[in-house]
Amino acid sequence: MLAAASSLPLDPAYDERAAYLLEGEVEIAGERFASGRLLVFRPGDHVTVGAVTPARLILLGGDPIDGPRHIWWNFVSSRRERIEEAKQAWKNGRFGAVPGDAEFIPLPERI
């Protein structure tokens, strides 16, 4: 949480850094951002988050992951074959129901 007119410098030592703004308005490098935004920062950039209004945000980051990730629809994995397994599991109803959603959503034919 940041009080209005306060600032928070982010450590540039981590290559992967982001902030999700839950409430309020912030300014970074002269640009203002309102709540509901995910702000992703470039590696090595010196970033200071300044609170224009009282703000609440979540800071994310750390060392890069150890290899590529594959994404297809709602599935993410470090192995392509695991994505294929997930597709079959979804088709065959082996995933739990989505909370609050009674309708089954079929796999898309194309993405």
C-alpha positions in Angstrom: 0.0 0.0 0.0 1.2 3.5 -0.9 0.0 6.7 0.6 -0.7 9.5 -1.8 2.5 11.3 -2.9 4.7 8.5 -1.7 7.0 6.5 -4.0 8.5 3.1 -4.2 11.7 2.3 -6.2 11.8 -1.2 -7.6 15.1 -3.2 -7.5 16.5 -3.4 -11.1 18.5 -6.6 -10.2 15.6 -8.8 -11.3 15.0 -9.2 -15.0 11.3 -10.0 -14.6 9.2 -7.5 -12.7 5.6 -6.3 -12.8 3.0 -4.6 -10.7 -0.7 -5.2 -10.6 -2.6 -2.1 -9.5 -5.6 -3.1 -7.4 -6.7 0.4 -6.2 -5.8 4.0 -6.9 -3.6 5.8 -9.4 0.1 5.7 -9.9 2.7 7.4 -12.0 5.7 5.8 -13.6 8.2 7.7 -15.8 5.6 10.5 -16.3 2.8 8.2 -17.3 -0.3 7.7 -15.1 -2.1 4.4 -14.6 -5.4 3.6 -13.0 -6.5 0.4 -11.1 -7.0 -2.8 -12.9 -3.7 -2.6 -14.9 -0.8 -5.1 -15.0 2.4 -3.1 -15.6 5.3 -5.1 -16.9 8.8 -3.5 -16.7 11.8 -4.0 -19.0 14.9 -5.7 -17.6 17.4 -3.3 -16.1 15.1 -0.2 -16.1 15.2 1.9 -13.0 11.5 2.1 -12.0 9.9 4.2 -9.3 6.2 3.9 -8.7 4.7 7.1 -7.4 1.3 7.2 -5.8 -0.9 9.9 -7.2 -3.7 8.8 -4.9 -3.6 6.2 -2.1 -2.8 3.0 -4.0 -2.7 -0.7 -3.4 -0.6 -2.9 -5.7 0.9 -6.4 -5.9 4.5 -6.6 -6.9 5.6 -9.6 -9.0 9.0 -10.7 -10.2 12.1 -12.7 -9.8 14.6 -14.7 -11.8 13.5 -15.9 -15.3 12.0 -19.4 -15.7 14.3 -22.2 -16.8 13.1 -22.6 -20.4 10.3 -21.9 -22.8 6.6 -22.3 -22.0 4.0 -23.4 -24.5 0.5 -21.9 -24.4 -2.6 -23.3 -26.1 -6.0 -21.9 -25.1 -6.1 -22.2 -21.3 -3.2 -24.6 -21.0 0.4 -23.7 -20.2 3.3 -26.2 -19.9 7.0 -26.5 -20.4 6.3 -29.6 -22.6 4.2 -29.6 -25.8 3.1 -33.2 -25.2 1.6 -32.2 -21.8 -0.6 -29.7 -23.7 -1.9 -32.6 -25.9 -2.6 -34.6 -22.7 -4.5 -31.7 -21.2 -6.6 -31.3 -24.4 -7.7 -35.0 -24.2 -8.3 -34.7 -20.4 -10.5 -31.6 -21.0 -12.4 -33.3 -23.9 -13.0 -36.4 -21.7 -14.2 -34.4 -18.7 -11.3 -35.3 -16.4 -10.9 -31.6 -15.3 -13.0 -30.4 -12.4 -15.9 -28.0 -13.1 -15.1 -24.3 -13.3 -16.5 -22.7 -10.1 -19.7 -20.7 -10.8 -20.0 -21.9 -14.4 -22.5 -24.7 -15.1 -21.9 -24.8 -18.8 -19.2 -27.0 -20.3 -17.0 -25.0 -22.7 -15.7 -27.2 -25.5 -12.1 -27.0 -26.8 -11.8 -24.4 -29.5 -11.2 -25.8 -33.0 -8.6 -23.1 -33.7 -6.7 -20.5 -31.7 
